[in-house]
Amino acid sequence: MSMEPSACEDLKAFERRLTEVISCVHPSTVRWRVMLAIMSTMTSIGAWYWLTDPKTAVVPLTESLLNHYIFVIAALILLSLFVMGIHKLVIAPQILTSRTRQVLNDFNMSCDDTGKLILKPRPTT
């Protein structure tokens, strides 16, 4: 199965651009994953100290939260990160590749996680 030279060049250019886009997304994805891991850890540790504090059961909730301000701050930051969409930013390359696979499926093609094109055989009728 041979292709026209222009079609082959177009596919190679598309593949180069797709791999470039996916590789450019990875550094920011790593930064967002690190941020999410740090804030999740800080929230978990703060929650542990808050829940294991013997004064928590005795004092009112607001006073208990004021005593454990690290937990409150970390939880608010984590909540705001989720509201701003960090859950989408940490999986951005997977979103790009899955949507690209959906479009390429119409053309009997697919791509791997790095953006390299995979040509499927033509269906026989």
CORGI-V147394 format. One record per residue. N is the residue number from 0. PHI is phi in degrees with one decimal (* if undefined). PSI is psi as a letter, one per 30 degrees, with the letter a starting at -180 (none if undefined). OMEGA is omega in radians with two decimals (none if undefined). Layout:
n->N phi->PHI psi->PSI omega->OMEGA
n->N phi->PHI psi->PSI omega->OMEGA
This chain:
n->0 phi->* psi->j omega->-3.13
n->1 phi->-112.7 psi->l omega->-3.12
n->2 phi->-117.0 psi->l omega->3.02
n->3 phi->-68.2 psi->k omega->-3.14
n->4 phi->-59.3 psi->e omega->-3.12
n->5 phi->-68.9 psi->e omega->3.11
n->6 phi->-66.4 psi->e omega->3.12
n->7 phi->-65.3 psi->e omega->3.11
n->8 phi->-64.9 psi->e omega->3.10
n->9 phi->-63.3 psi->e omega->3.12
n->10 phi->-63.7 psi->e omega->3.12
n->11 phi->-65.8 psi->e omega->3.12
n->12 phi->-66.3 psi->e omega->3.11
n->13 phi->-62.7 psi->e omega->3.14
n->14 phi->-63.9 psi->e omega->3.11
n->15 phi->-61.5 psi->e omega->-3.12
n->16 phi->-66.9 psi->e omega->3.13
n->17 phi->-64.5 psi->e omega->3.11
n->18 phi->-65.5 psi->e omega->3.10
n->19 phi->-65.7 psi->e omega->-3.13
n->20 phi->-63.6 psi->e omega->-3.11
n->21 phi->-66.8 psi->e omega->3.14
n->22 phi->-70.2 psi->f omega->3.10
n->23 phi->-73.8 psi->f omega->-3.14
n->24 phi->-78.9 psi->f omega->-3.05
n->25 phi->-59.7 psi->e omega->-3.13
n->26 phi->-60.7 psi->e omega->3.13
n->27 phi->-69.2 psi->e omega->3.09
n->28 phi->-63.7 psi->e omega->3.12
n->29 phi->-64.2 psi->e omega->3.12
n->30 phi->-63.0 psi->e omega->3.13
n->31 phi->-67.6 psi->e omega->3.10
n->32 phi->-65.6 psi->e omega->3.10
n->33 phi->-64.3 psi->e omega->3.12
n->34 phi->-60.9 psi->e omega->3.13
n->35 phi->-64.5 psi->e omega->3.13
n->36 phi->-64.8 psi->e omega->-3.14
n->37 phi->-64.6 psi->e omega->-3.10
n->38 phi->-68.9 psi->e omega->3.08
n->39 phi->-65.3 psi->e omega->3.12
n->40 phi->-65.1 psi->e omega->3.13
n->41 phi->-63.3 psi->e omega->3.12
n->42 phi->-66.4 psi->e omega->3.14
n->43 phi->-65.5 psi->e omega->3.13
n->44 phi->-65.3 psi->e omega->3.10
n->45 phi->-61.8 psi->e omega->3.11
n->46 phi->-66.2 psi->e omega->3.12
n->47 phi->-61.4 psi->e omega->3.13
n->48 phi->-65.4 psi->e omega->3.13
n->49 phi->-67.5 psi->e omega->-3.10
n->50 phi->-75.0 psi->f omega->-3.14
n->51 phi->-90.4 psi->f omega->3.11
n->52 phi->-73.1 psi->k omega->-3.12
n->53 phi->-66.0 psi->f omega->-3.14
n->54 phi->-74.5 psi->f omega->-3.07
n->55 phi->-60.1 psi->e omega->-3.11
n->56 phi->-76.3 psi->f omega->-3.05
n->57 phi->-96.8 psi->e omega->-3.05
n->58 phi->-87.8 psi->l omega->3.08
n->59 phi->-62.7 psi->l omega->-3.08
n->60 phi->-59.3 psi->e omega->-3.11
n->61 phi->-62.9 psi->e omega->3.11
n->62 phi->-67.3 psi->e omega->3.11
n->63 phi->-63.7 psi->e omega->3.11
n->64 phi->-68.4 psi->e omega->3.09
n->65 phi->-66.6 psi->e omega->3.10
n->66 phi->-71.0 psi->f omega->-3.11
n->67 phi->-118.8 psi->i omega->-3.05
n->68 phi->-68.1 psi->f omega->3.11
n->69 phi->-64.7 psi->e omega->3.08
n->70 phi->-63.2 psi->e omega->-3.10
n->71 phi->-63.2 psi->e omega->-3.12
n->72 phi->-64.6 psi->e omega->-3.13
n->73 phi->-64.0 psi->e omega->3.13
n->74 phi->-67.2 psi->e omega->3.11
n->75 phi->-66.5 psi->e omega->3.10
n->76 phi->-64.8 psi->e omega->3.12
n->77 phi->-62.5 psi->e omega->3.11
n->78 phi->-63.2 psi->e omega->3.14
n->79 phi->-67.6 psi->e omega->3.07
n->80 phi->-62.9 psi->e omega->3.11
n->81 phi->-68.7 psi->e omega->3.10
n->82 phi->-65.4 psi->e omega->3.13
n->83 phi->-78.4 psi->f omega->3.03
n->84 phi->101.4 psi->h omega->3.14
n->85 phi->-65.0 psi->f omega->3.14
n->86 phi->-65.2 psi->f omega->3.07
n->87 phi->-85.0 psi->e omega->-3.10
n->88 phi->-71.5 psi->e omega->-3.11
n->89 phi->-76.1 psi->f omega->3.11
n->90 phi->-118.3 psi->g omega->-3.09
n->91 phi->-56.3 psi->e omega->3.13
n->92 phi->-62.8 psi->e omega->3.12
n->93 phi->-67.9 psi->e omega->3.10
n->94 phi->-64.9 psi->e omega->3.13
n->95 phi->-60.4 psi->e omega->-3.09
n->96 phi->-69.2 psi->e omega->-3.14
n->97 phi->-67.9 psi->e omega->3.11
n->98 phi->-69.9 psi->e omega->3.09
n->99 phi->-66.0 psi->e omega->3.09
n->100 phi->-61.1 psi->e omega->3.12
n->101 phi->-61.9 psi->e omega->3.14
n->102 phi->-71.2 psi->e omega->-3.10
n->103 phi->-69.0 psi->f omega->3.14
n->104 phi->-60.8 psi->e omega->3.10
n->105 phi->-65.5 psi->f omega->-3.11
n->106 phi->-107.6 psi->g omega->-3.11
n->107 phi->56.0 psi->h omega->3.09
n->108 phi->-134.1 psi->l omega->3.05
n->109 phi->-149.5 psi->a omega->3.07
n->110 phi->-147.5 psi->l omega->3.09
n->111 phi->-88.6 psi->a omega->-3.06
n->112 phi->-70.2 psi->f omega->3.12
n->113 phi->-93.3 psi->f omega->3.12
n->114 phi->104.6 psi->g omega->3.10
n->115 phi->-72.8 psi->k omega->-3.12
n->116 phi->-74.5 psi->k omega->3.08
n->117 phi->-124.0 psi->j omega->3.12
n->118 phi->-87.1 psi->k omega->3.12
n->119 phi->-94.7 psi->l omega->3.08
n->120 phi->-68.6 psi->l omega->3.14
n->121 phi->-68.9 psi->k omega->3.10
n->122 phi->-71.3 psi->k omega->3.12
n->123 phi->-91.8 psi->k omega->-3.13
n->124 phi->-109.2 psi->none omega->none
